[in-house]
Amino acid sequence: MEKRMMAAILLSIAVLVGYQYFMPAPPPPAGPPAGRDNAAVPAPPATEAKAPPPAPATAVTRTGGLAPGVSAAERAIEVATPLYTATISTAGGGISSFLLKEYKDISGPGGRPLDIVGSKSIQPLPFSLYTEENRPPFPIPTVFASAAPGVVTVKEGESKNILLTWESATGVRVTREYVFHGGRYDFEARIQAANGSKEPVSIRPGLELTQVFLGELAGDSYTFHGLVTDTPKGNLNRYSLSDISKGKVERVPVRWASADSKYFTWIAIPEREWTVERAKLLGENGVLLSMADTAATLQAGDTVRSAVKVFAGPKRSNLLESAGKGLEELIDYGWFAVVAKPLVFLMKASNRVTGNYGIDIILLTILIKILFYPLTQKSMVSMRKMQELAPVLNKLKEKYKGDTARINQETMNLYKTYKINPLSGCLPMLAQIPVFIALYKGLLVTIELRHAPFFLWINDLSAPEYLWDIHLAGFTLPIRLLPLLMGVSMFVQQKMTPSAGMDPTQAKMMLLMPVVFTFMFWSFPTGLVVYWLVNNLLSIGQQVMYNRQAEAAKAAKA
């Protein structure tokens, strides 16, 4: 999308200004050797910035499970925290639902907590037990037993454990333990396997990271959704659904992996490097990534432990930064991230005062316009000089009609005589492109704009504006006011822009540009349309001021 946006802007500049100047898989990574209690229980993960330290973990379930070889009944355990409600299925130990209380599925009073699992029919569930490579094999699904109640409440500052156990008829025991913290989006998922049999067993602790991208989680055509991995060398790899279907996901050790969408993410952060074992599509819109620790051969009485820290929730920069390991890079600001990040920071800082992100976008656009005022002014001066030379240029074209080389030579001589740089009107505009693209991208991926109201009917700056629908011949056309105003403002701006001897063909191309941009912006989020509309209005205002000054100076000389 950035490429298309940049192409559109460059095309506009070329039409408005330029034309008149020129005519077999790798082995698993090394890890700690298997042995009796060969992996320590992980230390508590880092908490979010300024968050109070969690209370000591309260053991909610600490049972011996069922008798060896006895099957448990599948059931659900609901964990309610101030920020979310998670539902754990004892079949595989995965998470069947993860409802974010502060984020609704739709804007307005009718919204319900958003479920970032994406689908109730997904199999395997997110963070189900990885069952490959274990000998003897685990049943699929592995149904765990638990003494936890049906509903577990975790208050602010508390931590509570949910323990799930499974034991084979031969005495191999697998324990799944979740540790949830009130007031935080991160939690731990721990795995322990103990060999109570008399024979050696091969165990490879691991989890399945899955996600279905439906509805809002599918995002839009302008933003990424898919799998993201971070290798030990710090290489961030993004794999779209198309990449996954083509088998492009590398089977390598990773520091963390994510099932990532525009505004929300699942992140698995192993206590030590795990290896990506497989990645595939689940249906048309789902993804699966299997991650596993180093394989261990357990002799009789041996135990192996492994764990991951999980972040599940909104892609807010402060939350991701507090989790460490460069997770904030999941927010994709595009090519000009170095420009986009400070612009988004200023917008958020402004919001602490205004409380309205629509106003913040307007203020930020004004600030950018002020910063580029000298460059824009220089461009206007150059273009006006070109306009004043238009009659002379037209005479040259008539005099040397049919001799393009001579016309170009005489035109350049004229520029030298009047000390005009034909690029001086274009370069200031080109200098602003990185800022325009950066702000465009920043507004597109900033979760704070999601469901953020502006005024009157505009109740979601992250979605296209909506007034009403018109039904014509079986088609439904949504009516939007701001894109229309944006197109009109662009048309007015074109009419006010000096044009040195533009022929009818060029004039038609000029008239097409507002139409093209109006259609392009029709489905854009409202915040982006507000930004572009205000920028056009400010440009018109600056052009009016300059034209008055130029006319006054001309009258004074006369």
C-alpha positions as CSV (number, residue, x, y, z in Angstrom):
1,M,0.0,0.0,0.0
2,E,2.9,2.4,0.7
3,K,4.1,1.8,-2.8
4,R,0.7,2.6,-4.3
5,M,0.4,5.7,-2.1
6,M,3.9,7.0,-3.0
7,A,3.2,6.3,-6.7
8,A,0.0,8.3,-6.5
9,I,1.7,11.2,-4.9
10,L,4.6,11.2,-7.3
11,L,2.2,11.0,-10.2
12,S,0.3,14.0,-8.9
13,I,3.4,16.0,-8.5
14,A,4.5,15.0,-12.0
15,V,1.2,16.1,-13.5
16,L,1.0,19.3,-11.5
17,V,4.6,20.5,-11.8
18,G,6.9,18.2,-13.7
19,Y,5.2,18.0,-17.1
20,Q,5.6,21.6,-17.8
21,Y,9.3,21.5,-17.3
22,F,10.1,18.4,-19.4
23,M,8.6,16.8,-22.4
24,P,15.9,-32.1,4.7
25,A,15.4,-29.9,7.7
26,P,18.2,-28.5,9.9
27,P,18.9,-30.3,13.2
28,P,17.3,-28.9,16.4
29,P,19.4,-26.2,18.2
30,A,21.7,-27.1,21.0
31,G,20.1,-26.9,24.4
32,P,20.6,-28.1,27.9
33,P,21.0,-31.9,28.1
34,A,18.1,-34.0,29.3
35,G,18.3,-35.4,32.8
36,R,16.7,-35.5,36.1
37,D,15.2,-32.1,36.8
38,N,17.3,-30.8,34.1
39,A,15.4,-27.5,33.6
40,A,14.6,-25.1,36.4
41,V,11.2,-23.5,36.8
42,P,11.4,-20.2,35.0
43,A,11.7,-17.0,36.9
44,P,8.7,-14.6,37.0
45,P,8.6,-12.5,33.8
46,A,9.2,-8.8,33.7
47,T,6.0,-6.8,34.6
48,E,4.7,-3.9,32.6
49,A,6.1,-0.4,33.3
50,K,4.9,1.1,36.6
51,A,2.7,-1.9,37.3
52,P,2.6,-3.0,41.0
53,P,4.4,-6.2,41.8
54,P,2.1,-9.2,41.6
55,A,0.9,-10.9,44.8
56,P,2.4,-14.3,45.5
57,A,0.9,-16.9,43.3
58,T,-2.1,-18.6,44.7
59,A,-2.4,-22.3,43.8
60,V,-5.9,-22.7,42.6
61,T,-5.4,-26.3,41.4
62,R,-2.8,-28.7,42.8
63,T,-4.2,-32.1,42.3
64,G,-2.7,-35.5,41.5
65,G,-5.0,-35.8,38.6
66,L,-6.7,-39.1,37.7
67,A,-5.4,-42.5,38.3
68,P,-3.0,-43.6,35.6
69,G,-4.7,-44.6,32.4
70,V,-8.1,-43.2,33.4
71,S,-9.5,-40.7,30.8
72,A,-10.7,-37.3,32.0
73,A,-13.8,-35.6,30.8
74,E,-13.2,-32.5,28.6
75,R,-14.4,-29.3,30.2
76,A,-13.7,-25.6,30.2
77,I,-12.1,-23.4,32.9
78,E,-12.9,-19.7,32.7
79,V,-10.3,-17.2,34.0
80,A,-11.6,-13.7,34.6
81,T,-9.1,-10.8,35.1
82,P,-9.7,-7.0,35.0
83,L,-8.5,-6.9,31.4
84,Y,-9.7,-10.1,29.8
85,T,-11.6,-13.4,30.3
86,A,-9.8,-16.5,29.1
87,T,-11.3,-19.9,28.6
88,I,-9.1,-22.9,28.9
89,S,-10.1,-26.3,27.4
90,T,-8.8,-29.3,29.1
91,A,-8.6,-31.0,25.7
92,G,-5.0,-30.2,24.7
93,G,-4.9,-27.5,27.4
94,G,-5.3,-24.7,24.8
95,I,-7.3,-21.4,25.0
96,S,-10.7,-21.6,23.3
97,S,-11.6,-18.0,24.0
98,F,-9.8,-14.8,24.9
99,L,-12.2,-11.9,25.4
100,L,-10.7,-8.4,25.7
101,K,-12.9,-6.4,28.1
102,E,-11.6,-3.0,27.1
103,Y,-11.9,-3.6,23.3
104,K,-15.2,-4.2,21.7
105,D,-16.0,-6.0,18.5
106,I,-17.9,-2.9,17.1
107,S,-17.9,0.7,18.1
108,G,-20.8,2.1,20.0
109,P,-22.9,0.9,22.9
110,G,-23.8,-2.4,21.2
111,G,-20.2,-3.6,21.2
112,R,-19.2,-6.8,23.0
113,P,-15.7,-7.9,24.2
114,L,-13.5,-8.8,21.2
115,D,-12.4,-12.5,21.1
116,I,-8.9,-12.5,19.6
117,V,-9.0,-16.3,19.2
118,G,-10.9,-15.5,16.0
119,S,-13.1,-18.6,15.7
120,K,-14.6,-21.1,18.1
121,S,-14.0,-24.0,15.7
122,I,-10.3,-23.6,15.4
123,Q,-8.3,-26.8,16.0
124,P,-5.9,-27.1,17.6
125,L,-6.6,-24.3,20.0
126,P,-4.0,-21.6,20.7
127,F,-1.3,-23.0,23.0
128,S,-2.5,-26.6,22.9
129,L,0.1,-29.2,23.7
130,Y,2.6,-30.0,20.9
131,T,2.1,-33.7,20.4
132,E,4.6,-34.5,17.7
133,E,7.9,-36.3,18.3
134,N,6.9,-37.8,21.6
135,R,7.6,-41.5,22.1
136,P,5.4,-43.2,23.2
137,P,3.0,-40.8,21.4
138,F,0.4,-38.7,23.4
139,P,-3.3,-39.2,22.5
140,I,-4.8,-36.5,20.3
141,P,-6.2,-34.5,21.9
142,T,-4.5,-35.0,25.2
143,V,-7.4,-34.5,27.7
144,F,-6.1,-33.2,31.0
145,A,-7.6,-33.4,34.5
146,S,-7.9,-30.4,36.8
147,A,-9.4,-29.6,40.2
148,A,-9.8,-25.9,39.2
149,P,-13.3,-24.6,39.6
150,G,-15.3,-23.6,36.5
151,V,-14.6,-19.9,37.0
152,V,-11.4,-18.5,38.5
153,T,-11.3,-14.7,39.3
154,V,-7.9,-13.0,39.3
155,K,-8.0,-9.5,40.9
156,E,-5.7,-6.6,40.2
157,G,-2.2,-7.4,41.5
158,E,-3.0,-11.1,42.1
159,S,-1.5,-14.1,40.4
160,K,-3.2,-17.5,40.2
161,N,-2.2,-20.8,38.9
162,I,-4.3,-23.3,36.8
163,L,-2.9,-26.8,36.9
164,L,-3.8,-29.5,34.3
165,T,-2.4,-33.0,34.5
166,W,-2.4,-36.1,32.4
167,E,-0.9,-39.5,33.1
168,S,-0.5,-42.5,30.9
169,A,-1.1,-46.1,32.0
170,T,2.6,-46.6,32.2
171,G,3.3,-43.7,34.5
172,V,4.4,-40.9,32.1
173,R,3.0,-37.7,33.6
174,V,2.5,-34.4,31.8
175,T,1.6,-31.2,33.6
176,R,0.3,-28.0,32.0
177,E,0.4,-24.9,34.3
178,Y,-0.9,-21.4,33.5
179,V,-0.1,-18.5,35.7
180,F,-2.4,-15.5,35.2
181,H,-1.8,-12.0,36.6
182,G,-4.6,-9.5,37.3
183,G,-4.2,-6.2,35.5
184,R,-1.7,-7.5,32.9
185,Y,-1.9,-8.9,29.4
186,D,1.0,-11.3,29.8
187,F,0.8,-14.7,31.5
188,E,2.9,-17.9,31.7
189,A,2.3,-21.3,30.1
190,R,4.5,-24.0,31.7
191,I,5.0,-27.7,30.7
192,Q,6.5,-30.4,32.8
193,A,7.0,-34.1,31.9
194,A,8.0,-36.8,34.3
195,N,8.9,-40.4,33.5
196,G,7.3,-42.6,36.2
197,S,7.7,-45.7,34.0
198,K,10.6,-48.2,33.9
199,E,11.5,-47.5,30.3
200,P,13.2,-44.5,28.7
201,V,10.7,-42.1,27.0
202,S,11.4,-39.3,24.4
203,I,9.7,-36.0,25.2
204,R,9.8,-32.7,23.3
205,P,7.9,-30.0,25.2
206,G,6.2,-27.6,22.8
207,L,3.0,-25.6,22.0
208,E,0.8,-24.8,19.0
209,L,0.4,-21.1,18.2
210,T,-2.8,-20.7,16.2
211,Q,-5.0,-17.9,15.0
212,V,-8.0,-17.4,12.7
213,F,-8.0,-14.0,10.9
214,L,-11.7,-13.3,10.5
215,G,-13.6,-10.1,10.8
216,E,-11.6,-7.3,12.3
217,L,-8.7,-9.6,12.9
218,A,-8.3,-10.0,9.1
219,G,-7.5,-6.3,9.0
220,D,-7.5,-4.7,5.6
221,S,-5.6,-4.7,2.4
222,Y,-3.3,-2.0,3.7
223,T,-1.9,-3.7,6.8
224,F,-0.2,-7.0,7.6
225,H,-1.6,-10.1,9.2
226,G,0.1,-13.5,9.5
227,L,3.1,-14.9,11.4
228,V,6.1,-13.1,12.7
229,T,9.3,-14.7,14.1
230,D,12.3,-13.1,15.7
231,T,15.6,-15.1,15.3
232,P,18.5,-15.0,17.8
233,K,20.3,-12.7,15.4
234,G,17.5,-10.2,15.7
235,N,16.0,-10.8,12.3
236,L,12.3,-10.0,12.3
237,N,10.5,-12.1,9.7
238,R,7.0,-11.4,8.6
239,Y,5.1,-14.2,6.8
240,S,1.8,-13.4,5.1
241,L,-0.8,-16.1,4.6
242,S,0.5,-16.3,1.0
243,D,4.0,-16.9,2.3
244,I,2.8,-19.6,4.7
245,S,0.9,-21.4,2.0
246,K,4.1,-21.5,-0.1
247,G,6.1,-22.9,2.8
248,K,8.4,-19.9,3.2
249,V,8.4,-20.1,7.0
250,E,11.9,-21.1,8.1
251,R,12.4,-24.0,10.5
252,V,14.9,-22.1,12.8
253,P,15.4,-21.3,16.4
254,V,13.5,-18.2,17.5
255,R,13.5,-15.8,20.5
256,W,9.7,-15.3,20.1
257,A,6.9,-15.9,17.6
258,S,3.6,-14.1,17.0
259,A,0.3,-14.6,15.3
260,D,-0.1,-11.0,14.4
261,S,-2.9,-8.8,13.1
262,K,-3.4,-5.0,12.6
263,Y,-4.3,-4.1,16.2
264,F,-4.0,-7.3,18.2
265,T,-1.4,-10.1,18.7
266,W,-0.6,-13.4,20.3
267,I,3.1,-13.7,21.2
268,A,4.9,-16.7,22.6
269,I,8.2,-15.9,24.3
270,P,10.1,-19.0,25.3
271,E,12.3,-18.9,28.4
272,R,15.1,-20.1,26.1
273,E,15.2,-20.4,22.3
274,W,12.6,-22.8,20.9
275,T,12.5,-24.0,17.3
276,V,9.8,-23.5,14.7
277,E,8.9,-27.0,13.6
278,R,6.1,-26.4,11.2
279,A,3.8,-23.6,9.9
280,K,0.7,-24.1,7.8
281,L,-2.7,-22.6,7.0
282,L,-5.8,-23.7,8.8
283,G,-8.5,-23.4,6.2
284,E,-8.4,-20.2,4.2
285,N,-8.0,-17.7,7.1
286,G,-6.2,-19.6,9.9
287,V,-2.6,-20.2,10.7
288,L,-0.7,-22.7,12.8
289,L,2.9,-22.5,14.0
290,S,4.4,-25.3,16.0
291,M,7.2,-24.4,18.5
292,A,9.1,-26.9,20.5
293,D,12.0,-27.0,23.0
294,T,15.0,-29.3,22.7
295,A,14.1,-33.0,22.7
296,A,14.9,-34.9,25.9
297,T,15.2,-38.6,26.6
298,L,14.0,-39.2,30.1
299,Q,15.2,-42.2,32.0
300,A,13.1,-43.7,34.8
301,G,12.4,-40.9,37.4
302,D,13.7,-38.0,35.2
303,T,11.8,-34.8,34.8
304,V,12.0,-32.1,32.1
305,R,10.5,-28.6,32.4
306,S,9.9,-25.8,29.9
307,A,7.9,-22.6,29.7
308,V,6.9,-19.7,27.6
309,K,5.7,-16.2,28.5
310,V,2.6,-15.3,26.5
311,F,1.4,-11.8,25.6
312,A,-2.2,-11.7,24.3
313,G,-3.9,-8.4,23.6
314,P,-3.6,-5.0,22.0
315,K,-0.5,-3.7,20.2
316,R,0.0,-0.7,22.4
317,S,3.6,0.5,22.2
318,N,4.1,0.9,25.9
319,L,2.8,-2.6,26.7
320,L,5.0,-4.2,24.0
321,E,8.1,-2.3,25.1
322,S,7.6,-3.3,28.7
323,A,7.6,-7.0,27.7
324,G,11.1,-6.5,26.2
325,K,12.9,-8.4,23.4
326,G,12.0,-5.8,20.8
327,L,8.3,-6.7,20.7
328,E,7.4,-3.1,19.8
329,E,8.7,-3.8,16.3
330,L,5.4,-5.7,15.7
331,I,3.8,-2.3,15.1
332,D,4.7,-1.9,11.5
333,Y,5.3,1.8,10.7
334,G,6.7,1.0,7.3
335,W,9.6,2.4,5.4
336,F,9.7,5.7,7.3
337,A,9.3,4.4,10.8
338,V,12.0,6.8,12.0
339,V,9.7,9.7,11.1
340,A,6.3,8.0,11.9
341,K,7.2,7.1,15.5
342,P,7.8,10.7,16.7
343,L,4.7,11.9,14.8
344,V,2.6,9.3,16.6
345,F,4.2,10.2,19.9
346,L,3.3,13.8,19.4
347,M,-0.3,12.9,18.6
348,K,-0.6,10.8,21.7
349,A,0.9,13.6,23.8
350,S,-1.6,16.0,22.4
351,N,-4.4,13.7,23.3
352,R,-3.6,14.0,27.0
353,V,-4.8,17.6,26.6
354,T,-7.6,17.4,24.0
355,G,-9.0,13.9,24.6
356,N,-10.1,13.8,21.0
357,Y,-7.8,12.1,18.4
358,G,-9.6,13.8,15.5
359,I,-8.5,17.2,16.9
360,D,-5.0,15.7,17.5
361,I,-4.7,14.7,13.8
362,I,-5.7,18.3,12.8
363,L,-3.1,19.8,15.2
364,L,-0.4,17.5,14.0
365,T,-1.2,18.3,10.3
366,I,-1.0,22.0,11.2
367,L,2.4,21.5,12.9
368,I,3.8,19.6,9.8
369,K,2.5,22.4,7.6
370,I,4.3,25.0,9.7
371,L,7.5,23.1,9.6
372,F,7.4,22.8,5.8
373,Y,6.1,26.4,5.3
374,P,9.4,27.8,4.0
375,L,9.8,24.9,1.4
376,T,6.2,25.3,0.2
377,Q,6.6,29.0,-0.1
378,K,9.8,28.6,-2.2
379,S,7.9,26.2,-4.4
380,M,5.1,28.8,-4.9
381,V,7.6,31.5,-5.8
382,S,9.2,29.3,-8.4
383,M,5.9,28.2,-9.9
384,R,4.7,31.8,-10.2
385,K,7.8,32.8,-12.1
386,M,7.2,29.9,-14.4
387,Q,3.7,31.1,-14.9
388,E,4.9,34.6,-15.7
389,L,7.2,33.1,-18.4
390,A,4.4,31.1,-19.9
391,P,3.7,33.6,-22.8
392,V,7.3,33.6,-23.7
393,L,7.5,29.8,-23.6
394,N,4.4,29.6,-25.8
395,K,6.0,31.9,-28.4
396,L,9.1,29.7,-28.4
397,K,7.0,26.6,-29.0
398,E,5.3,28.4,-32.0
399,K,8.6,29.6,-33.4
400,Y,10.3,26.3,-33.3
401,K,7.3,24.1,-33.8
402,G,8.3,20.5,-34.6
403,D,11.9,21.0,-33.4
404,T,11.7,19.6,-29.8
405,A,15.5,19.7,-29.3
406,R,15.6,23.4,-30.2
407,I,12.6,24.2,-28.0
408,N,14.2,22.5,-25.0
409,Q,17.5,24.4,-25.6
410,E,15.8,27.8,-25.9
411,T,13.7,27.0,-22.8
412,M,16.8,26.2,-20.7
413,N,18.5,29.4,-22.0
414,L,15.4,31.3,-20.8
415,Y,15.6,29.7,-17.4
416,K,19.2,30.7,-17.1
417,T,18.5,34.3,-18.1
418,Y,15.8,34.7,-15.5
419,K,17.7,32.6,-12.9
420,I,14.9,30.0,-12.6
421,N,15.6,26.4,-11.5
422,P,12.9,24.3,-13.1
423,L,13.2,21.7,-10.3
424,S,12.9,24.3,-7.5
425,G,9.1,24.0,-7.5
426,C,9.2,20.2,-7.4
427,L,11.9,19.4,-4.9
428,P,10.2,21.0,-1.9
429,M,7.2,18.8,-2.6
430,L,9.4,15.7,-2.9
431,A,11.0,16.5,0.5
432,Q,7.6,16.3,2.1
433,I,6.7,12.9,0.8
434,P,8.5,10.8,3.5
435,V,6.6,12.8,6.2
436,F,3.3,12.4,4.4
437,I,3.8,8.6,4.0
438,A,5.1,8.2,7.6
439,L,2.0,10.0,9.0
440,Y,-0.3,8.0,6.8
441,K,1.2,4.7,8.0
442,G,1.3,5.9,11.6
443,L,-2.4,6.8,11.6
444,L,-3.2,3.4,9.9
445,V,-1.6,1.2,12.6
446,T,-2.1,3.2,15.8
447,I,-4.5,1.2,17.9
448,E,-5.5,4.3,19.9
449,L,-7.5,5.5,16.8
450,R,-9.5,2.2,16.9
451,H,-13.2,3.1,17.7
452,A,-12.0,6.6,18.6
453,P,-14.9,9.1,18.0
454,F,-14.4,12.6,16.4
455,F,-17.6,14.5,16.3
456,L,-21.3,14.1,15.3
457,W,-21.6,11.0,13.1
458,I,-17.9,10.2,13.0
459,N,-17.6,7.6,15.7
460,D,-14.5,5.6,14.6
461,L,-11.4,7.2,13.2
462,S,-10.0,3.8,12.2
463,A,-12.9,2.9,9.9
464,P,-14.3,4.5,6.8
465,E,-16.8,7.2,7.5
466,Y,-20.5,6.2,7.2
467,L,-23.6,8.4,6.7
468,W,-26.1,6.2,4.9
469,D,-26.4,3.8,2.0
470,I,-27.8,4.3,-1.5
471,H,-29.2,1.2,-3.2
472,L,-28.9,1.2,-7.0
473,A,-29.6,-1.8,-9.3
474,G,-28.8,-4.3,-6.7
475,F,-25.7,-2.5,-5.5
476,T,-25.2,-0.7,-2.2
477,L,-23.1,2.5,-2.2
478,P,-22.1,4.0,1.1
479,I,-22.3,7.7,1.2
480,R,-19.3,9.5,2.8
481,L,-18.9,13.3,3.1
482,L,-15.2,13.7,4.0
483,P,-13.8,11.9,0.9
484,L,-16.0,14.1,-1.3
485,L,-14.8,17.2,0.5
486,M,-11.3,16.0,0.1
487,G,-11.8,15.6,-3.6
488,V,-13.3,19.1,-3.9
489,S,-10.4,20.6,-1.9
490,M,-7.9,18.9,-4.3
491,F,-9.8,20.3,-7.3
492,V,-9.7,23.8,-5.8
493,Q,-6.0,23.4,-5.0
494,Q,-5.3,22.5,-8.7
495,K,-7.2,25.5,-10.0
496,M,-5.2,27.8,-7.8
497,T,-1.8,26.1,-8.7
498,P,0.0,28.1,-11.4
499,S,0.2,26.2,-14.7
500,A,2.6,27.4,-17.4
501,G,0.8,26.9,-20.7
502,M,-1.0,23.7,-20.0
503,D,-2.5,22.1,-23.1
504,P,-6.0,20.6,-23.2
505,T,-4.7,17.0,-22.7
506,Q,-2.8,18.0,-19.6
507,A,-5.9,19.9,-18.3
508,K,-8.0,16.7,-18.6
509,M,-5.3,14.7,-16.7
510,M,-5.4,17.4,-14.0
511,L,-9.2,17.0,-13.7
512,L,-8.8,13.3,-13.3
513,M,-6.5,13.5,-10.3
514,P,-9.2,14.6,-7.7
515,V,-11.5,11.9,-9.0
516,V,-8.8,9.2,-8.6
517,F,-7.9,10.4,-5.1
518,T,-11.5,10.5,-4.1
519,F,-12.1,6.9,-5.1
520,M,-8.8,5.9,-3.5
521,F,-9.7,7.6,-0.2
522,W,-13.3,6.3,-0.2
523,S,-12.5,3.2,1.8
524,F,-9.7,4.7,3.8
525,P,-10.0,5.1,7.6
526,T,-11.6,8.4,8.5
527,G,-8.4,9.6,10.4
528,L,-6.4,9.4,7.2
529,V,-9.1,11.3,5.3
530,V,-9.2,14.0,8.0
531,Y,-5.4,14.4,7.7
532,W,-5.4,14.7,3.9
533,L,-8.4,17.1,3.8
534,V,-6.9,19.4,6.4
535,N,-3.6,19.3,4.6
536,N,-5.3,20.4,1.4
537,L,-7.2,23.2,3.1
538,L,-4.0,24.5,4.7
539,S,-2.3,24.4,1.3
540,I,-5.2,26.4,-0.2
541,G,-4.9,28.9,2.6
542,Q,-1.2,29.3,2.1
543,Q,-1.7,29.7,-1.7
544,V,-4.3,32.4,-1.1
545,M,-2.0,34.3,1.2
546,Y,0.9,34.1,-1.3
547,N,-1.2,35.2,-4.2
548,R,-2.4,38.3,-2.4
549,Q,1.2,39.1,-1.4
550,A,2.4,38.6,-4.9
551,E,-0.4,40.8,-6.4
552,A,0.3,43.5,-3.8
553,A,4.0,43.5,-4.6
554,K,3.2,43.6,-8.4
555,A,0.9,46.6,-7.9
556,A,3.5,48.4,-5.8
557,K,6.1,48.0,-8.6
558,A,3.6,49.3,-11.1
